[in-house]
Amino acid sequence: MKAAIVSSFGTGPHYGDFPAPATAGEHEMVVDVLAAGLHVRVRSQANGSHYTSTGELPLVPGVDGVGRGPDGRERYFVLGDTTLGSMAERTLIDTRRSVVLPDGSDPVAVAAGMNPAMSSWVALRRRTRFEPGQDVLILGATGSSGQLAVQIAALLGAKRIVAAGRDPSRLAELPGLGATDTVRLDGETERLAEAASDVDVVIDYLWGEVAVAAMTAIVTARPDRGKPLTWIEIGAMTGPTAAIPSAALRSCRLTIVGSGQGSVSTADIAAELPALAGHLSDGTLRVSARPVPLADVSEAWTDTGADGRVVLIP
């Protein structure tokens, strides 16, 4: 079968032939892939930098997608650690990590949106006791995941949603998605502290020095330091490590948690799939997607400047 193939962690995938999946066992199903999203998580899988990487090559990248099973039904699926990802004509899924999509669902929209949306959805549903009426800060709100996080926080009943990012044009669009305030991350923290000093939850896609500066500013300006603040670390777009000052942990009721593979169980992730897939299928959550033929994977891989999540179509 045809697939995107990673032969070296130093180069992107190429289009070629890869062995088709073997006969499915219990709870397994071979599906015809309809759409597979090119997510940040997929890029780290393909270059070997993700913490789950086994270093095994060659591999077909892709951590999720939409496929059609032998029963004719379309499913969104999440793959485990495997060398046979979703960027192929067919793949092998575990039906316990999949959800049947409603009739009329758009496979491209679902494939584009589920992975980035799942990051904040699972964080707010499984890594903290988020309640309607609480306030949220989103660091890195101008990326695909951040834009969906704004919508998800609003959908789950957040009272205030402070969206912080570097791209001024995308920041300007976020009030239309539910943000109540926007802050440009330009190195100055006074505005961020003013807008977000009293939030209940921070969804952090950035980490690194940006997170340290933001955390220090917010803790210092917090009017009630006894009020709980949950900082959920999801991504590391500005650095894999953060030198958190000890005073930030001692002077405020601050809890730092991570959200991702391992910190959330497979069963908990699977339990969240139906509701989230439903919101993407019916258009409640909006995502910008750009379908690209699987045969053009090499060009799509290097085209990082275009708007919209790239979705490969076999």
Residue pairs with C-beta under 8 A, 6 or more apart in sequence:
1 17
1 18
1 19
1 20
1 88
1 89
1 90
2 15
2 16
2 17
2 18
2 88
2 89
2 294
2 295
2 314
3 15
3 16
3 17
3 18
3 60
3 87
3 88
3 89
3 294
4 13
4 14
4 15
4 60
4 61
4 62
4 87
4 88
4 294
4 297
4 312
5 13
5 14
5 15
5 16
5 18
5 58
5 59
5 60
6 12
6 13
6 46
6 57
6 58
6 59
6 60
6 61
7 14
7 57
7 58
8 57
9 46
9 47
9 48
9 57
10 47
12 46
12 297
12 298
12 301
12 302
13 46
13 60
13 61
13 87
13 297
13 298
13 301
14 297
14 298
15 294
15 295
15 296
15 297
15 298
18 58
18 60
18 84
18 88
20 89
20 90
21 30
21 84
21 90
21 91
21 92
22 92
23 30
24 30
24 92
27 94
27 95
27 96
28 92
28 93
28 94
28 95
29 69
29 70
29 92
29 93
29 95
29 98
30 69
30 70
30 90
30 91
30 92
30 93
31 67
31 68
31 69
31 75
31 77
31 90
31 91
31 92
31 93
32 67
32 68
32 89
32 90
32 314
33 65
33 66
33 67
33 86
33 87
33 88
33 89
33 90
33 91
33 314
34 65
34 66
34 67
34 68
34 74
34 107
34 111
34 313
34 314
35 65
35 66
35 107
35 108
35 110
35 111
35 112
35 291
35 311
35 312
35 313
36 62
36 64
36 65
36 66
36 85
36 86
36 87
36 111
36 311
36 312
36 314
37 62
37 64
37 65
37 111
37 112
37 113
37 114
37 115
37 289
37 309
37 310
37 311
37 312
38 300
38 301
38 309
38 310
38 311
38 312
39 63
39 64
39 115
39 116
39 309
40 116
40 145
40 235
40 237
41 50
41 63
41 115
42 61
42 62
42 63
42 85
42 87
44 50
44 53
45 52
45 53
45 59
45 61
45 63
45 85
46 59
46 61
48 55
51 261
52 81
52 261
54 81
56 83
57 83
58 83
59 83
59 84
59 85
60 83
60 84
60 85
60 86
60 87
60 88
60 91
61 85
61 87
62 79
62 85
62 86
62 87
62 88
62 91
62 312
63 78
63 79
63 85
63 86
63 115
64 76
64 77
64 78
64 79
64 86
64 111
64 114
64 115
65 76
65 77
65 86
65 87
65 91
65 111
66 74
66 75
66 76
66 77
66 101
66 105
66 107
66 110
66 111
67 74
67 75
67 77
67 86
67 90
67 91
67 93
68 74
68 75
69 75
73 100
73 101
74 100
74 101
74 105
74 107
75 93
75 95
75 98
75 99
75 100
75 101
76 98
76 99
76 101
76 110
76 111
76 114
76 273
76 277
77 86
77 93
77 94
77 97
77 98
78 97
78 98
78 269
78 270
78 273
79 85
79 86
79 91
79 93
79 94
79 97
80 94
80 97
80 266
82 92
84 91
84 92
85 91
87 294
87 297
87 312
88 294
88 314
89 294
89 314
96 270
97 266
97 269
97 270
97 273
98 273
99 273
99 274
99 277
101 107
101 110
101 277
101 281
102 278
102 281
102 282
104 281
105 277
105 281
106 281
108 289
108 291
108 311
108 313
109 280
109 281
109 287
109 289
110 277
110 280
110 281
111 289
111 311
112 287
112 288
112 289
112 308
112 309
112 311
113 148
113 280
113 285
113 287
113 289
113 309
114 273
114 276
114 277
114 280
116 143
116 144
116 145
116 148
116 287
116 309
117 145
117 148
117 152
117 276
117 279
117 280
117 285
117 287
118 269
118 272
118 276
119 145
119 149
119 205
119 234
119 235
119 259
119 260
120 138
120 145
120 148
120 149
120 152
120 153
120 203
120 234
121 152
121 272
121 276
122 259
122 264
122 268
122 269
122 272
123 203
123 232
123 234
123 259
124 130
124 136
124 152
124 153
124 156
124 201
124 203
125 156
125 272
126 259
126 264
126 268
126 272
127 230
127 232
127 257
127 258
127 259
127 263
127 264
128 201
128 230
128 232
128 257
130 156
130 200
130 201
131 157
132 156
132 157
132 158
132 159
133 157
133 158
133 159
134 157
134 158
134 159
134 200
134 201
135 158
135 159
135 160
135 161
135 162
135 196
135 198
135 199
135 200
135 201
136 153
136 158
136 160
136 161
136 162
136 199
136 200
136 201
136 202
136 203
137 162
137 164
137 195
137 196
137 199
137 201
137 202
137 203
137 218
138 146
138 149
138 150
138 153
138 161
138 162
138 163
138 164
138 202
138 203
138 205
139 146
139 164
139 165
139 185
139 202
139 203
139 204
139 205
139 206
139 210
139 211
139 214
140 146
140 164
140 165
140 204
140 205
140 206
140 235
140 237
141 147
141 149
141 150
141 163
141 164
141 165
141 171
141 174
141 179
141 182
142 163
142 165
142 166
142 167
142 170
142 171
142 174
143 165
143 205
143 237
144 287
144 288
144 309
145 205
145 234
145 235
146 163
146 165
146 205
147 170
147 173
147 174
147 177
147 287
148 285
148 287
149 203
149 205
150 161
150 163
150 174
150 177
150 178
150 179
151 177
151 178
151 285
151 286
152 285
153 161
153 178
153 203
154 161
154 177
154 178
155 178
155 279
155 284
155 285
158 178
160 180
160 181
160 199
161 178
161 179
161 180
161 181
162 179
162 180
162 181
162 182
162 183
162 195
162 196
162 199
163 171
163 174
163 179
163 181
163 182
163 183
164 182
164 183
164 184
164 185
164 192
164 196
164 214
165 171
165 182
165 184
165 185
166 184
166 185
166 186
168 184
171 182
171 184
172 182
174 182
175 182
177 286
181 195
183 191
183 192
183 195
183 196
184 191
185 192
185 210
189 213
189 214
189 216
189 217
190 217
192 214
192 217
192 218
193 217
193 218
193 220
193 221
194 221
196 202
196 214
196 218
197 217
197 218
197 221
197 222
197 223
198 222
198 223
198 224
198 227
199 218
199 229
200 227
200 228
200 229
200 230
201 229
201 230
201 231
201 232
202 214
202 215
202 218
202 229
202 230
202 231
202 232
203 232
203 234
204 211
204 231
204 232
204 233
204 234
204 235
205 234
205 235
205 237
206 235
206 236
206 237
206 238
206 239
207 233
207 235
207 236
207 237
207 238
207 239
207 240
207 241
207 242
208 236
208 237
208 238
208 239
208 240
208 241
208 242
209 238
209 239
209 242
210 238
210 239
211 233
211 238
211 242
212 242
212 243
212 244
212 245
215 231
215 244
215 248
215 254
216 245
216 248
218 229
219 225
219 229
219 247
219 248
219 251
219 252
219 254
222 229
222 252
225 251
225 252
225 253
226 253
227 253
228 253
228 255
229 252
229 253
229 254
229 255
230 255
230 257
231 254
231 255
231 256
231 257
232 257
232 258
232 259
233 256
233 257
233 258
233 259
234 258
234 259
234 260
244 256
248 254
249 256
257 263
276 285
278 284
279 285
280 287
287 309
288 307
288 308
288 309
289 308
289 309
289 311
290 306
290 307
290 308
290 309
290 310
290 311
291 311
291 312
291 313
292 299
292 300
292 310
292 311
292 312
292 313
293 312
293 313
294 312
294 313
294 314
297 312
300 310
300 312
303 310
